């Protein structure tokens, strides 16, 4: 499963990538900046992911609103979280594995 994370701290991207890979998933990231080509990159992320986590505490309103609208148009619901640390990511991965019937 491909998991998109919008916003959050850049320094933990490699950790999230490693955790996702160990659980049989792929994590992709967008920094939440929507200036310039940021909206195009965010649109590609939203369109190409099975699950999208939008971190609201460190994101601009524009990025949050854009991701929500884009997902609604695709008939999907974003996972909006105020904060999203490694422990929450591990919990999300475990829940996704249960939902998909993946044994890790």
Secondary structure by P-SEA (a helix, b strand, c coil): cbbbbccccccaaaaaaaaaaaacbbbbbbccccccaaaaaaaaaaacccbbbbbcccccaaaaaaaaaaaaaacccccccccccaaaaaaaaaaaaaaacccc
